[in-house]
Amino acid sequence: MSLKVCITGVSSGLGHGLAKVYLERGALVYGCSRREPPELIAQGLRYASVDLANTKAGVDAFAQLIQPASYFDIVILNAAKLGKIRDMADTPLDDLRETMEVNVWANKWLLDRLFSESRRIEQVVAISSGASQSGSRGWNGYSISKAALNMLIKLYAGERPQTHFTALAPGLVDTAMQEYLTSLPEDLRYPPLNILKAAKGTDQMPDSESCARRLIEAFPRLLKLQSGVYADIRKL
Ligand SMILES: NC(=O)c1ccc[n+]([C@@H]2O[C@H](COP(=O)([O-])OP(=O)(O)OC[C@H]3O[C@@H](n4cnc5c(N)ncnc54)[C@H](OP(=O)(O)O)[C@@H]3O)[C@@H](O)[C@H]2O)c1
């Protein structure tokens, strides 16, 4: 029987890479994002356009998408918003609220919909970030949201002992997020920007498909960790 997979944020970057690799391997893949990925749909992706910042419309669209699936082998909560690199003091509250909505609260209602109708889920991997630990200046709402995501995953792990949960930092991936970060001018306030610029185009920052292959290899190994923990692929 083919693997049944659900991935959020499939229109670009890591989520696109994961969906592409799973589809190539014959998995049944359900995915959502705001922008449609026609090439993945042509490959067989079951797709719905869902804006994770819009809970009211999003819940219904997502529920309809997953309705035919009675179980998932793996759910990958990948979609996220980075926002601008700037000091907390310069970041509008509305921007922080939207980051929390997409990166944290949407994952709460996504999980609630996924577990509804007695749906069985073997494994949940929430894509976290080293930013959840580092709290580097300028990473404002993104860092807060990823730290909160780690805790959300731990809390769900306590409630759902039949499902294995991990919050996983994927390492650096050459995606639109990194395109934005590495195109910023050097700024002494935000030293990680120089590290990212140096990593771009090297093995330290693989493209999304290479990273997806590495993650897919690693997912079974996550099952050996305690459910609910934060892990970093670079340290596994
Ligand atoms: N790239 C890195 O180096 C890196 C490092 C550490 C962690 N991560 C994490 O890896 C994951 C993937 O990031 P990425 O680099 O691949 O980013 P990306 O290329 O910007 O892709 C983000 C994905 O999330 C979706 N998304 C964003 N806002 C959404 C919304 N409101 N509603 C629905 N979907 C939304 C986007 O789709 P639409 O725009 O079509 O909606 C897109 O498919 C994220 O969780 C990120 O935090 C990335």
The ligand as a Gaussian input file, in Angstrom:
#p B3LYP/6-31G(d) Opt

LIG

0 1
 N       15.021000      27.834000       4.267000
 C       15.722000      27.626000       5.379000
 O       16.950000      27.781000       5.426000
 C       15.000000      27.173000       6.631000
 C       15.747000      27.010000       7.802000
 C       15.119000      26.587000       8.954000
 C       13.768000      26.302000       8.921000
 N       13.060000      26.472000       7.779000
 C       11.627000      26.149000       7.794000
 O       11.329000      25.312000       6.681000
 C        9.963000      25.496000       6.309000
 C        9.883000      25.782000       4.821000
 O       10.530000      27.013000       4.556000
 P       11.047000      27.411000       3.113000
 O       12.421000      27.936000       3.295000
 O       10.786000      26.321000       2.167000
 O       10.108000      28.682000       2.823000
 P        9.397000      29.197000       1.502000
 O       10.132000      28.816000       0.280000
 O        9.100000      30.625000       1.773000
 O        8.026000      28.363000       1.499000
 C        7.052000      28.588000       2.459000
 C        5.818000      27.756000       2.120000
 O        4.829000      28.060000       3.132000
 C        3.646000      28.488000       2.503000
 N        2.946000      29.524000       3.254000
 C        3.460000      30.676000       3.754000
 N        2.477000      31.421000       4.273000
 C        1.317000      30.725000       4.099000
 C       -0.052000      31.000000       4.384000
 N       -0.455000      32.141000       4.945000
 N       -0.976000      30.066000       4.057000
 C       -0.599000      28.904000       3.456000
 N        0.671000      28.600000       3.156000
 C        1.609000      29.505000       3.459000
 C        4.080000      29.059000       1.141000
 O        3.022000      28.946000       0.201000
 P        2.178000      30.197000      -0.371000
 O        3.054000      31.407000      -0.344000
 O        1.781000      29.722000      -1.733000
 O        0.996000      30.291000       0.542000
 C        5.236000      28.121000       0.764000
 O        4.729000      26.979000       0.100000
 C        9.435000      26.625000       7.175000
 O        8.762000      26.082000       8.291000
 C       10.707000      27.333000       7.633000
 O       10.504000      28.024000       8.841000
 C       13.641000      26.902000       6.623000

